[in-house]
Structures are given as C-alpha cells and as structure tokens.
C-alpha cells in the first residue's frame, strides 16, 4: 500500500490536507469497518487563511509539495505541504 495526500475545500473556508492509503493492485479491498488497517488520524492539516468559500485548488507543476488555493474573498494563498509529508 502507498500513502498519498488529498486536499478538500469548500464553503467552510478551509483547505484540508488528508493522508490516504492507496491499495496496491494485488491486494483485496478492505472493508470500511476494518479499523485495524485504517490510518489513525488521516487529517494532516487544515489551512484557514480565508474568509469565504474556496473554489480553486491546484498543485504546482514544478514543486510537488506546493499548492495554490483561491477563495471568493479574492485571496490566492500558496502553501507548502512539506512539513506534513511522511519521511521515506
């Protein structure tokens, strides 16, 4: 299995960074109730730099740990997720 990151955003004026387990092709799907294989705390960080809904998220094409977000309050915020990435 591989651990990847996923972002979510919306009307709560927050961008959330999540840790997601991606199953390898040869493994069987796990049941949602199989708590022994779940991540302990999948929410890595919440970014709360906004006063209105976020309607745009984009990862950098040059730096994989950097993303930009855009909200209806006119703010464009550029953040790095590097402090939240797991060490390999």
PDB file of N, CA, C and O in Angstrom:
ATOM      1  N   UNK A   1       0.832  -1.182   0.000  1.00  0.00           N
ATOM      2  CA  UNK A   1       0.000   0.000   0.000  1.00  0.00           C
ATOM      3  C   UNK A   1       0.881   1.253   0.000  1.00  0.00           C
ATOM      4  O   UNK A   1       2.008   1.241   0.497  1.00  0.00           O
ATOM      5  N   UNK A   2       0.344   2.319  -0.563  1.00  0.00           N
ATOM      6  CA  UNK A   2       1.059   3.587  -0.672  1.00  0.00           C
ATOM      7  C   UNK A   2       0.240   4.656   0.043  1.00  0.00           C
ATOM      8  O   UNK A   2      -0.987   4.668  -0.052  1.00  0.00           O
ATOM      9  N   UNK A   3       0.914   5.550   0.754  1.00  0.00           N
ATOM     10  CA  UNK A   3       0.246   6.671   1.411  1.00  0.00           C
ATOM     11  C   UNK A   3       0.427   7.904   0.531  1.00  0.00           C
ATOM     12  O   UNK A   3       1.552   8.283   0.204  1.00  0.00           O
ATOM     13  N   UNK A   4      -0.685   8.524   0.153  1.00  0.00           N
ATOM     14  CA  UNK A   4      -0.691   9.736  -0.669  1.00  0.00           C
ATOM     15  C   UNK A   4      -1.445  10.829   0.076  1.00  0.00           C
ATOM     16  O   UNK A   4      -2.031  10.579   1.130  1.00  0.00           O
ATOM     17  N   UNK A   5      -1.430  12.051  -0.478  1.00  0.00           N
ATOM     18  CA  UNK A   5      -2.179  13.140   0.115  1.00  0.00           C
ATOM     19  C   UNK A   5      -3.329  13.545  -0.799  1.00  0.00           C
ATOM     20  O   UNK A   5      -3.271  13.384  -2.018  1.00  0.00           O
ATOM     21  N   UNK A   6      -4.361  14.067  -0.179  1.00  0.00           N
ATOM     22  CA  UNK A   6      -5.555  14.520  -0.873  1.00  0.00           C
ATOM     23  C   UNK A   6      -5.990  15.816  -0.211  1.00  0.00           C
ATOM     24  O   UNK A   6      -5.887  15.960   1.007  1.00  0.00           O
ATOM     25  N   UNK A   7      -6.475  16.755  -1.006  1.00  0.00           N
ATOM     26  CA  UNK A   7      -6.987  18.004  -0.457  1.00  0.00           C
ATOM     27  C   UNK A   7      -8.486  18.092  -0.657  1.00  0.00           C
ATOM     28  O   UNK A   7      -9.031  17.576  -1.633  1.00  0.00           O
ATOM     29  N   UNK A   8      -9.141  18.750   0.280  1.00  0.00           N
ATOM     30  CA  UNK A   8     -10.554  19.061   0.139  1.00  0.00           C
ATOM     31  C   UNK A   8     -10.761  20.513   0.554  1.00  0.00           C
ATOM     32  O   UNK A   8     -10.034  21.040   1.396  1.00  0.00           O
ATOM     33  N   UNK A   9     -11.751  21.146  -0.043  1.00  0.00           N
ATOM     34  CA  UNK A   9     -12.063  22.538   0.283  1.00  0.00           C
ATOM     35  C   UNK A   9     -13.507  22.798  -0.067  1.00  0.00           C
ATOM     36  O   UNK A   9     -14.124  22.044  -0.820  1.00  0.00           O
ATOM     37  N   UNK A  10     -14.046  23.876   0.489  1.00  0.00           N
ATOM     38  CA  UNK A  10     -15.435  24.187   0.172  1.00  0.00           C
ATOM     39  C   UNK A  10     -15.936  25.403   0.903  1.00  0.00           C
ATOM     40  O   UNK A  10     -15.204  26.369   1.115  1.00  0.00           O
ATOM     41  N   UNK A  11     -17.207  25.343   1.289  1.00  0.00           N
ATOM     42  CA  UNK A  11     -17.875  26.506   1.860  1.00  0.00           C
ATOM     43  C   UNK A  11     -17.495  26.792   3.312  1.00  0.00           C
ATOM     44  O   UNK A  11     -17.917  27.807   3.866  1.00  0.00           O
ATOM     45  N   UNK A  12     -16.711  25.920   3.935  1.00  0.00           N
ATOM     46  CA  UNK A  12     -16.295  26.167   5.323  1.00  0.00           C
ATOM     47  C   UNK A  12     -15.040  27.035   5.416  1.00  0.00           C
ATOM     48  O   UNK A  12     -14.492  27.205   6.505  1.00  0.00           O
ATOM     49  N   UNK A  13     -14.577  27.588   4.284  1.00  0.00           N
ATOM     50  CA  UNK A  13     -13.414  28.489   4.240  1.00  0.00           C
ATOM     51  C   UNK A  13     -12.136  27.825   4.728  1.00  0.00           C
ATOM     52  O   UNK A  13     -11.265  28.486   5.294  1.00  0.00           O
ATOM     53  N   UNK A  14     -12.023  26.523   4.512  1.00  0.00           N
ATOM     54  CA  UNK A  14     -10.869  25.760   4.977  1.00  0.00           C
ATOM     55  C   UNK A  14     -10.408  24.809   3.876  1.00  0.00           C
ATOM     56  O   UNK A  14     -11.219  24.195   3.183  1.00  0.00           O
ATOM     57  N   UNK A  15      -9.090  24.700   3.732  1.00  0.00           N
ATOM     58  CA  UNK A  15      -8.498  23.669   2.880  1.00  0.00           C
ATOM     59  C   UNK A  15      -7.952  22.603   3.828  1.00  0.00           C
ATOM     60  O   UNK A  15      -7.165  22.911   4.723  1.00  0.00           O
ATOM     61  N   UNK A  16      -8.364  21.363   3.636  1.00  0.00           N
ATOM     62  CA  UNK A  16      -7.888  20.259   4.465  1.00  0.00           C
ATOM     63  C   UNK A  16      -6.941  19.377   3.677  1.00  0.00           C
ATOM     64  O   UNK A  16      -7.180  19.072   2.509  1.00  0.00           O
ATOM     65  N   UNK A  17      -5.873  18.975   4.326  1.00  0.00           N
ATOM     66  CA  UNK A  17      -4.895  18.057   3.751  1.00  0.00           C
ATOM     67  C   UNK A  17      -5.060  16.715   4.453  1.00  0.00           C
ATOM     68  O   UNK A  17      -4.936  16.617   5.674  1.00  0.00           O
ATOM     69  N   UNK A  18      -5.344  15.676   3.658  1.00  0.00           N
ATOM     70  CA  UNK A  18      -5.622  14.342   4.181  1.00  0.00           C
ATOM     71  C   UNK A  18      -4.550  13.358   3.755  1.00  0.00           C
ATOM     72  O   UNK A  18      -3.939  13.508   2.697  1.00  0.00           O
ATOM     73  N   UNK A  19      -4.326  12.354   4.581  1.00  0.00           N
ATOM     74  CA  UNK A  19      -3.470  11.230   4.255  1.00  0.00           C
ATOM     75  C   UNK A  19      -4.378  10.088   3.819  1.00  0.00           C
ATOM     76  O   UNK A  19      -5.311   9.723   4.533  1.00  0.00           O
ATOM     77  N   UNK A  20      -4.103   9.523   2.641  1.00  0.00           N
ATOM     78  CA  UNK A  20      -4.963   8.492   2.069  1.00  0.00           C
ATOM     79  C   UNK A  20      -4.126   7.275   1.724  1.00  0.00           C
ATOM     80  O   UNK A  20      -3.068   7.387   1.104  1.00  0.00           O
ATOM     81  N   UNK A  21      -4.615   6.101   2.137  1.00  0.00           N
ATOM     82  CA  UNK A  21      -3.922   4.857   1.800  1.00  0.00           C
ATOM     83  C   UNK A  21      -4.448   4.356   0.458  1.00  0.00           C
ATOM     84  O   UNK A  21      -5.652   4.155   0.295  1.00  0.00           O
ATOM     85  N   UNK A  22      -3.546   4.155  -0.501  1.00  0.00           N
ATOM     86  CA  UNK A  22      -3.892   3.628  -1.818  1.00  0.00           C
ATOM     87  C   UNK A  22      -3.476   2.158  -1.841  1.00  0.00           C
ATOM     88  O   UNK A  22      -2.303   1.835  -1.654  1.00  0.00           O
ATOM     89  N   UNK A  23      -4.436   1.280  -2.069  1.00  0.00           N
ATOM     90  CA  UNK A  23      -4.142  -0.149  -2.095  1.00  0.00           C
ATOM     91  C   UNK A  23      -3.385  -0.511  -3.363  1.00  0.00           C
ATOM     92  O   UNK A  23      -3.668   0.021  -4.436  1.00  0.00           O
ATOM     93  N   UNK A  24      -2.422  -1.416  -3.237  1.00  0.00           N
ATOM     94  CA  UNK A  24      -1.714  -1.903  -4.413  1.00  0.00           C
ATOM     95  C   UNK A  24      -2.639  -2.798  -5.223  1.00  0.00           C
ATOM     96  O   UNK A  24      -3.637  -3.294  -4.700  1.00  0.00           O
ATOM     97  N   UNK A  25      -2.319  -3.009  -6.490  1.00  0.00           N
ATOM     98  CA  UNK A  25      -3.178  -3.775  -7.395  1.00  0.00           C
ATOM     99  C   UNK A  25      -3.434  -5.212  -6.939  1.00  0.00           C
ATOM    100  O   UNK A  25      -4.498  -5.770  -7.207  1.00  0.00           O
ATOM    101  N   UNK A  26      -2.467  -5.804  -6.255  1.00  0.00           N
ATOM    102  CA  UNK A  26      -2.623  -7.207  -5.882  1.00  0.00           C
ATOM    103  C   UNK A  26      -3.302  -7.420  -4.529  1.00  0.00           C
ATOM    104  O   UNK A  26      -3.454  -8.561  -4.095  1.00  0.00           O
ATOM    105  N   UNK A  27      -3.705  -6.357  -3.866  1.00  0.00           N
ATOM    106  CA  UNK A  27      -4.366  -6.530  -2.575  1.00  0.00           C
ATOM    107  C   UNK A  27      -5.880  -6.534  -2.742  1.00  0.00           C
ATOM    108  O   UNK A  27      -6.415  -6.030  -3.730  1.00  0.00           O
ATOM    109  N   UNK A  28      -6.543  -7.101  -1.777  1.00  0.00           N
ATOM    110  CA  UNK A  28      -8.005  -7.130  -1.826  1.00  0.00           C
ATOM    111  C   UNK A  28      -8.538  -5.871  -1.155  1.00  0.00           C
ATOM    112  O   UNK A  28      -7.912  -5.354  -0.229  1.00  0.00           O
ATOM    113  N   UNK A  29      -9.683  -5.372  -1.608  1.00  0.00           N
ATOM    114  CA  UNK A  29     -10.250  -4.177  -0.977  1.00  0.00           C
ATOM    115  C   UNK A  29     -10.577  -4.435   0.484  1.00  0.00           C
ATOM    116  O   UNK A  29     -11.056  -5.510   0.846  1.00  0.00           O
ATOM    117  N   UNK A  30     -10.312  -3.442   1.315  1.00  0.00           N
ATOM    118  CA  UNK A  30     -10.613  -3.623   2.731  1.00  0.00           C
ATOM    119  C   UNK A  30     -12.006  -3.109   3.048  1.00  0.00           C
ATOM    120  O   UNK A  30     -12.522  -2.204   2.392  1.00  0.00           O
ATOM    121  N   UNK A  31     -12.581  -3.691   4.038  1.00  0.00           N
ATOM    122  CA  UNK A  31     -13.918  -3.290   4.469  1.00  0.00           C
ATOM    123  C   UNK A  31     -13.826  -1.956   5.202  1.00  0.00           C
ATOM    124  O   UNK A  31     -12.862  -1.725   5.931  1.00  0.00           O
ATOM    125  N   UNK A  32     -14.817  -1.067   5.022  1.00  0.00           N
ATOM    126  CA  UNK A  32     -14.788   0.211   5.741  1.00  0.00           C
ATOM    127  C   UNK A  32     -14.847   0.048   7.253  1.00  0.00           C
ATOM    128  O   UNK A  32     -14.497   0.973   7.987  1.00  0.00           O
ATOM    129  N   UNK A  33     -15.282  -1.109   7.728  1.00  0.00           N
ATOM    130  CA  UNK A  33     -15.358  -1.335   9.170  1.00  0.00           C
ATOM    131  C   UNK A  33     -14.105  -1.999   9.723  1.00  0.00           C
ATOM    132  O   UNK A  33     -14.023  -2.241  10.927  1.00  0.00           O
ATOM    133  N   UNK A  34     -13.132  -2.297   8.877  1.00  0.00           N
ATOM    134  CA  UNK A  34     -11.888  -2.941   9.315  1.00  0.00           C
ATOM    135  C   UNK A  34     -10.969  -1.877   9.911  1.00  0.00           C
ATOM    136  O   UNK A  34     -10.052  -1.403   9.240  1.00  0.00           O
ATOM    137  N   UNK A  35     -11.207  -1.504  11.151  1.00  0.00           N
ATOM    138  CA  UNK A  35     -10.475  -0.410  11.776  1.00  0.00           C
ATOM    139  C   UNK A  35      -9.007  -0.733  12.017  1.00  0.00           C
ATOM    140  O   UNK A  35      -8.212   0.183  12.225  1.00  0.00           O
ATOM    141  N   UNK A  36      -8.625  -1.993  11.995  1.00  0.00           N
ATOM    142  CA  UNK A  36      -7.236  -2.348  12.261  1.00  0.00           C
ATOM    143  C   UNK A  36      -6.303  -1.863  11.158  1.00  0.00           C
ATOM    144  O   UNK A  36      -5.103  -1.723  11.393  1.00  0.00           O
ATOM    145  N   UNK A  37      -6.831  -1.598   9.944  1.00  0.00           N
ATOM    146  CA  UNK A  37      -5.989  -1.150   8.841  1.00  0.00           C
ATOM    147  C   UNK A  37      -6.171   0.330   8.520  1.00  0.00           C
ATOM    148  O   UNK A  37      -5.516   0.839   7.611  1.00  0.00           O
ATOM    149  N   UNK A  38      -7.033   1.027   9.233  1.00  0.00           N
ATOM    150  CA  UNK A  38      -7.256   2.442   8.967  1.00  0.00           C
ATOM    151  C   UNK A  38      -6.112   3.281   9.495  1.00  0.00           C
ATOM    152  O   UNK A  38      -5.401   2.875  10.414  1.00  0.00           O
ATOM    153  N   UNK A  39      -5.940   4.471   8.900  1.00  0.00           N
ATOM    154  CA  UNK A  39      -4.969   5.420   9.423  1.00  0.00           C
ATOM    155  C   UNK A  39      -5.506   5.987  10.731  1.00  0.00           C
ATOM    156  O   UNK A  39      -6.712   6.196  10.869  1.00  0.00           O
ATOM    157  N   UNK A  40      -4.630   6.235  11.682  1.00  0.00           N
ATOM    158  CA  UNK A  40      -5.050   6.729  12.980  1.00  0.00           C
ATOM    159  C   UNK A  40      -5.715   8.098  12.866  1.00  0.00           C
ATOM    160  O   UNK A  40      -6.830   8.279  13.356  1.00  0.00           O
ATOM    161  N   UNK A  41      -5.062   9.055  12.238  1.00  0.00           N
ATOM    162  CA  UNK A  41      -5.630  10.389  12.054  1.00  0.00           C
ATOM    163  C   UNK A  41      -5.320  10.839  10.633  1.00  0.00           C
ATOM    164  O   UNK A  41      -4.232  11.353  10.374  1.00  0.00           O
ATOM    165  N   UNK A  42      -6.259  10.655   9.708  1.00  0.00           N
ATOM    166  CA  UNK A  42      -5.981  10.969   8.311  1.00  0.00           C
ATOM    167  C   UNK A  42      -5.896  12.469   8.016  1.00  0.00           C
ATOM    168  O   UNK A  42      -5.359  12.849   6.975  1.00  0.00           O
ATOM    169  N   UNK A  43      -6.414  13.341   8.906  1.00  0.00           N
ATOM    170  CA  UNK A  43      -6.316  14.786   8.677  1.00  0.00           C
ATOM    171  C   UNK A  43      -4.937  15.266   9.104  1.00  0.00           C
ATOM    172  O   UNK A  43      -4.608  15.250  10.290  1.00  0.00           O
ATOM    173  N   UNK A  44      -4.132  15.693   8.139  1.00  0.00           N
ATOM    174  CA  UNK A  44      -2.773  16.132   8.424  1.00  0.00           C
ATOM    175  C   UNK A  44      -2.712  17.597   8.829  1.00  0.00           C
ATOM    176  O   UNK A  44      -1.943  17.965   9.718  1.00  0.00           O
ATOM    177  N   UNK A  45      -3.531  18.451   8.173  1.00  0.00           N
ATOM    178  CA  UNK A  45      -3.513  19.878   8.475  1.00  0.00           C
ATOM    179  C   UNK A  45      -4.746  20.545   7.896  1.00  0.00           C
ATOM    180  O   UNK A  45      -5.313  20.075   6.910  1.00  0.00           O
ATOM    181  N   UNK A  46      -5.156  21.642   8.515  1.00  0.00           N
ATOM    182  CA  UNK A  46      -6.214  22.493   7.988  1.00  0.00           C
ATOM    183  C   UNK A  46      -5.644  23.890   7.785  1.00  0.00           C
ATOM    184  O   UNK A  46      -5.021  24.452   8.685  1.00  0.00           O
ATOM    185  N   UNK A  47      -5.859  24.442   6.606  1.00  0.00           N
ATOM    186  CA  UNK A  47      -5.414  25.790   6.272  1.00  0.00           C
ATOM    187  C   UNK A  47      -6.640  26.706   6.362  1.00  0.00           C
ATOM    188  O   UNK A  47      -7.628  26.493   5.660  1.00  0.00           O
ATOM    189  N   UNK A  48      -6.574  27.712   7.216  1.00  0.00           N
ATOM    190  CA  UNK A  48      -7.737  28.560   7.490  1.00  0.00           C
ATOM    191  C   UNK A  48      -7.451  30.027   7.170  1.00  0.00           C
ATOM    192  O   UNK A  48      -7.805  30.906   7.956  1.00  0.00           O
ATOM    193  N   UNK A  49      -6.825  30.302   6.047  1.00  0.00           N
ATOM    194  CA  UNK A  49      -6.417  31.652   5.679  1.00  0.00           C
ATOM    195  C   UNK A  49      -7.495  32.426   4.929  1.00  0.00           C
ATOM    196  O   UNK A  49      -7.184  33.426   4.283  1.00  0.00           O
ATOM    197  N   UNK A  50      -8.728  32.003   4.993  1.00  0.00           N
ATOM    198  CA  UNK A  50      -9.779  32.564   4.138  1.00  0.00           C
ATOM    199  C   UNK A  50     -10.948  33.088   4.957  1.00  0.00           C
ATOM    200  O   UNK A  50     -11.150  32.699   6.108  1.00  0.00           O
ATOM    201  N   UNK A  51     -11.707  33.976   4.340  1.00  0.00           N
ATOM    202  CA  UNK A  51     -12.925  34.499   4.962  1.00  0.00           C
ATOM    203  C   UNK A  51     -14.162  34.123   4.157  1.00  0.00           C
ATOM    204  O   UNK A  51     -15.273  34.508   4.520  1.00  0.00           O
ATOM    205  N   UNK A  52     -13.985  33.377   3.070  1.00  0.00           N
ATOM    206  CA  UNK A  52     -15.104  32.967   2.228  1.00  0.00           C
ATOM    207  C   UNK A  52     -14.801  31.601   1.617  1.00  0.00           C
ATOM    208  O   UNK A  52     -13.710  31.064   1.804  1.00  0.00           O
ATOM    209  N   UNK A  53     -15.755  31.045   0.895  1.00  0.00           N
ATOM    210  CA  UNK A  53     -15.620  29.718   0.293  1.00  0.00           C
ATOM    211  C   UNK A  53     -14.421  29.629  -0.645  1.00  0.00           C
ATOM    212  O   UNK A  53     -14.088  30.588  -1.342  1.00  0.00           O
ATOM    213  N   UNK A  54     -13.783  28.468  -0.651  1.00  0.00           N
ATOM    214  CA  UNK A  54     -12.672  28.201  -1.570  1.00  0.00           C
ATOM    215  C   UNK A  54     -13.240  27.531  -2.808  1.00  0.00           C
ATOM    216  O   UNK A  54     -14.007  26.573  -2.707  1.00  0.00           O
ATOM    217  N   UNK A  55     -12.862  28.035  -3.979  1.00  0.00           N
ATOM    218  CA  UNK A  55     -13.380  27.433  -5.212  1.00  0.00           C
ATOM    219  C   UNK A  55     -12.298  26.968  -6.159  1.00  0.00           C
ATOM    220  O   UNK A  55     -12.604  26.507  -7.259  1.00  0.00           O
ATOM    221  N   UNK A  56     -11.043  27.076  -5.765  1.00  0.00           N
ATOM    222  CA  UNK A  56      -9.984  26.579  -6.630  1.00  0.00           C
ATOM    223  C   UNK A  56      -8.799  26.050  -5.843  1.00  0.00           C
ATOM    224  O   UNK A  56      -8.352  26.672  -4.880  1.00  0.00           O
ATOM    225  N   UNK A  57      -8.296  24.902  -6.257  1.00  0.00           N
ATOM    226  CA  UNK A  57      -7.090  24.290  -5.705  1.00  0.00           C
ATOM    227  C   UNK A  57      -6.261  23.770  -6.860  1.00  0.00           C
ATOM    228  O   UNK A  57      -6.802  23.190  -7.802  1.00  0.00           O
ATOM    229  N   UNK A  58      -4.956  23.971  -6.798  1.00  0.00           N
ATOM    230  CA  UNK A  58      -4.083  23.433  -7.849  1.00  0.00           C
ATOM    231  C   UNK A  58      -2.709  23.136  -7.266  1.00  0.00           C
ATOM    232  O   UNK A  58      -2.136  23.946  -6.537  1.00  0.00           O
ATOM    233  N   UNK A  59      -2.195  21.960  -7.602  1.00  0.00           N
ATOM    234  CA  UNK A  59      -0.829  21.596  -7.219  1.00  0.00           C
ATOM    235  C   UNK A  59       0.139  22.251  -8.189  1.00  0.00           C
ATOM    236  O   UNK A  59      -0.189  22.440  -9.361  1.00  0.00           O
ATOM    237  N   UNK A  60       1.311  22.594  -7.721  1.00  0.00           N
ATOM    238  CA  UNK A  60       2.355  23.159  -8.563  1.00  0.00           C
ATOM    239  C   UNK A  60       2.886  22.099  -9.520  1.00  0.00           C
ATOM    240  O   UNK A  60       3.073  20.946  -9.134  1.00  0.00           O
ATOM    241  N   UNK A  61       3.126  22.488 -10.763  1.00  0.00           N
ATOM    242  CA  UNK A  61       3.713  21.550 -11.726  1.00  0.00           C
ATOM    243  C   UNK A  61       5.232  21.468 -11.563  1.00  0.00           C
ATOM    244  O   UNK A  61       5.855  20.550 -12.097  1.00  0.00           O
ATOM    245  N   UNK A  62       5.829  22.395 -10.847  1.00  0.00           N
ATOM    246  CA  UNK A  62       7.286  22.403 -10.649  1.00  0.00           C
ATOM    247  C   UNK A  62       7.711  21.844  -9.301  1.00  0.00           C
ATOM    248  O   UNK A  62       8.761  21.211  -9.187  1.00  0.00           O
ATOM    249  N   UNK A  63       6.900  22.077  -8.287  1.00  0.00           N
ATOM    250  CA  UNK A  63       7.237  21.636  -6.937  1.00  0.00           C
ATOM    251  C   UNK A  63       6.065  20.836  -6.372  1.00  0.00           C
ATOM    252  O   UNK A  63       5.046  21.422  -6.007  1.00  0.00           O
ATOM    253  N   UNK A  64       6.187  19.511  -6.292  1.00  0.00           N
ATOM    254  CA  UNK A  64       5.062  18.655  -5.915  1.00  0.00           C
ATOM    255  C   UNK A  64       4.501  18.886  -4.510  1.00  0.00           C
ATOM    256  O   UNK A  64       3.393  18.435  -4.223  1.00  0.00           O
ATOM    257  N   UNK A  65       5.216  19.562  -3.644  1.00  0.00           N
ATOM    258  CA  UNK A  65       4.713  19.777  -2.286  1.00  0.00           C
ATOM    259  C   UNK A  65       4.052  21.152  -2.110  1.00  0.00           C
ATOM    260  O   UNK A  65       3.706  21.531  -0.991  1.00  0.00           O
ATOM    261  N   UNK A  66       3.878  21.896  -3.203  1.00  0.00           N
ATOM    262  CA  UNK A  66       3.305  23.243  -3.133  1.00  0.00           C
ATOM    263  C   UNK A  66       1.965  23.273  -3.862  1.00  0.00           C
ATOM    264  O   UNK A  66       1.812  22.687  -4.934  1.00  0.00           O
ATOM    265  N   UNK A  67       0.993  23.968  -3.258  1.00  0.00           N
ATOM    266  CA  UNK A  67      -0.308  24.147  -3.904  1.00  0.00           C
ATOM    267  C   UNK A  67      -0.758  25.594  -3.743  1.00  0.00           C
ATOM    268  O   UNK A  67      -0.288  26.314  -2.861  1.00  0.00           O
ATOM    269  N   UNK A  68      -1.666  26.000  -4.603  1.00  0.00           N
ATOM    270  CA  UNK A  68      -2.292  27.317  -4.508  1.00  0.00           C
ATOM    271  C   UNK A  68      -3.792  27.123  -4.378  1.00  0.00           C
ATOM    272  O   UNK A  68      -4.360  26.172  -4.914  1.00  0.00           O
ATOM    273  N   UNK A  69      -4.417  28.033  -3.664  1.00  0.00           N
ATOM    274  CA  UNK A  69      -5.871  27.989  -3.497  1.00  0.00           C
ATOM    275  C   UNK A  69      -6.431  29.393  -3.710  1.00  0.00           C
ATOM    276  O   UNK A  69      -5.749  30.397  -3.503  1.00  0.00           O
ATOM    277  N   UNK A  70      -7.694  29.430  -4.129  1.00  0.00           N
ATOM    278  CA  UNK A  70      -8.362  30.685  -4.439  1.00  0.00           C
ATOM    279  C   UNK A  70      -9.738  30.676  -3.792  1.00  0.00           C
ATOM    280  O   UNK A  70     -10.478  29.697  -3.887  1.00  0.00           O
ATOM    281  N   UNK A  71     -10.068  31.779  -3.134  1.00  0.00           N
ATOM    282  CA  UNK A  71     -11.366  31.852  -2.470  1.00  0.00           C
ATOM    283  C   UNK A  71     -12.156  33.048  -2.991  1.00  0.00           C
ATOM    284  O   UNK A  71     -11.613  33.938  -3.645  1.00  0.00           O
ATOM    285  N   UNK A  72     -13.443  33.045  -2.684  1.00  0.00           N
ATOM    286  CA  UNK A  72     -14.329  34.115  -3.130  1.00  0.00           C
ATOM    287  C   UNK A  72     -14.020  35.446  -2.466  1.00  0.00           C
ATOM    288  O   UNK A  72     -14.519  36.476  -2.921  1.00  0.00           O
ATOM    289  N   UNK A  73     -13.217  35.469  -1.410  1.00  0.00           N
ATOM    290  CA  UNK A  73     -12.820  36.742  -0.819  1.00  0.00           C
ATOM    291  C   UNK A  73     -11.659  37.373  -1.591  1.00  0.00           C
ATOM    292  O   UNK A  73     -11.162  38.434  -1.213  1.00  0.00           O
ATOM    293  N   UNK A  74     -11.226  36.712  -2.683  1.00  0.00           N
ATOM    294  CA  UNK A  74     -10.175  37.252  -3.539  1.00  0.00           C
ATOM    295  C   UNK A  74      -8.768  36.838  -3.162  1.00  0.00           C
ATOM    296  O   UNK A  74      -7.809  37.266  -3.803  1.00  0.00           O
ATOM    297  N   UNK A  75      -8.627  36.033  -2.158  1.00  0.00           N
ATOM    298  CA  UNK A  75      -7.299  35.628  -1.714  1.00  0.00           C
ATOM    299  C   UNK A  75      -6.766  34.454  -2.531  1.00  0.00           C
ATOM    300  O   UNK A  75      -7.465  33.474  -2.787  1.00  0.00           O
ATOM    301  N   UNK A  76      -5.522  34.590  -2.924  1.00  0.00           N
ATOM    302  CA  UNK A  76      -4.776  33.483  -3.510  1.00  0.00           C
ATOM    303  C   UNK A  76      -3.696  33.147  -2.491  1.00  0.00           C
ATOM    304  O   UNK A  76      -2.866  33.990  -2.151  1.00  0.00           O
ATOM    305  N   UNK A  77      -3.714  31.929  -2.015  1.00  0.00           N
ATOM    306  CA  UNK A  77      -2.774  31.506  -0.986  1.00  0.00           C
ATOM    307  C   UNK A  77      -1.918  30.378  -1.549  1.00  0.00           C
ATOM    308  O   UNK A  77      -2.435  29.419  -2.123  1.00  0.00           O
ATOM    309  N   UNK A  78      -0.602  30.505  -1.378  1.00  0.00           N
ATOM    310  CA  UNK A  78       0.341  29.470  -1.801  1.00  0.00           C
ATOM    311  C   UNK A  78       0.935  28.867  -0.535  1.00  0.00           C
ATOM    312  O   UNK A  78       1.473  29.578   0.313  1.00  0.00           O
ATOM    313  N   UNK A  79       0.830  27.559  -0.420  1.00  0.00           N
ATOM    314  CA  UNK A  79       1.290  26.847   0.778  1.00  0.00           C
ATOM    315  C   UNK A  79       2.147  25.654   0.384  1.00  0.00           C
ATOM    316  O   UNK A  79       2.046  25.137  -0.729  1.00  0.00           O
ATOM    317  N   UNK A  80       2.995  25.225   1.320  1.00  0.00           N
ATOM    318  CA  UNK A  80       3.775  24.004   1.149  1.00  0.00           C
ATOM    319  C   UNK A  80       3.242  22.952   2.115  1.00  0.00           C
ATOM    320  O   UNK A  80       2.941  23.250   3.271  1.00  0.00           O
ATOM    321  N   UNK A  81       3.128  21.718   1.626  1.00  0.00           N
ATOM    322  CA  UNK A  81       2.706  20.609   2.490  1.00  0.00           C
ATOM    323  C   UNK A  81       3.909  19.809   2.985  1.00  0.00           C
ATOM    324  O   UNK A  81       3.749  18.796   3.666  1.00  0.00           O
ATOM    325  N   UNK A  82       5.091  20.258   2.648  1.00  0.00           N
ATOM    326  CA  UNK A  82       6.313  19.534   3.013  1.00  0.00           C
ATOM    327  C   UNK A  82       6.399  19.191   4.505  1.00  0.00           C
ATOM    328  O   UNK A  82       6.819  18.083   4.838  1.00  0.00           O
ATOM    329  N   UNK A  83       6.017  20.099   5.420  1.00  0.00           N
ATOM    330  CA  UNK A  83       6.110  19.729   6.841  1.00  0.00           C
ATOM    331  C   UNK A  83       5.190  18.568   7.236  1.00  0.00           C
ATOM    332  O   UNK A  83       5.383  17.964   8.291  1.00  0.00           O
ATOM    333  N   UNK A  84       4.210  18.257   6.415  1.00  0.00           N
ATOM    334  CA  UNK A  84       3.232  17.221   6.742  1.00  0.00           C
ATOM    335  C   UNK A  84       3.448  15.932   5.968  1.00  0.00           C
ATOM    336  O   UNK A  84       2.717  14.962   6.169  1.00  0.00           O
ATOM    337  N   UNK A  85       4.432  15.906   5.093  1.00  0.00           N
ATOM    338  CA  UNK A  85       4.717  14.711   4.301  1.00  0.00           C
ATOM    339  C   UNK A  85       5.471  13.714   5.160  1.00  0.00           C
ATOM    340  O   UNK A  85       6.326  14.089   5.963  1.00  0.00           O
ATOM    341  N   UNK A  86       5.143  12.426   4.984  1.00  0.00           N
ATOM    342  CA  UNK A  86       5.820  11.387   5.751  1.00  0.00           C
ATOM    343  C   UNK A  86       7.236  11.189   5.238  1.00  0.00           C
ATOM    344  O   UNK A  86       7.505  11.261   4.039  1.00  0.00           O
ATOM    345  N   UNK A  87       8.120  10.939   6.172  1.00  0.00           N
ATOM    346  CA  UNK A  87       9.505  10.646   5.808  1.00  0.00           C
ATOM    347  C   UNK A  87       9.571   9.273   5.170  1.00  0.00           C
ATOM    348  O   UNK A  87       8.906   8.337   5.615  1.00  0.00           O
ATOM    349  N   UNK A  88      10.384   9.156   4.113  1.00  0.00           N
ATOM    350  CA  UNK A  88      10.519   7.866   3.417  1.00  0.00           C
ATOM    351  C   UNK A  88      11.802   7.184   3.790  1.00  0.00           C
ATOM    352  O   UNK A  88      12.084   6.090   3.302  1.00  0.00           O
TER     353      UNK A  88
END
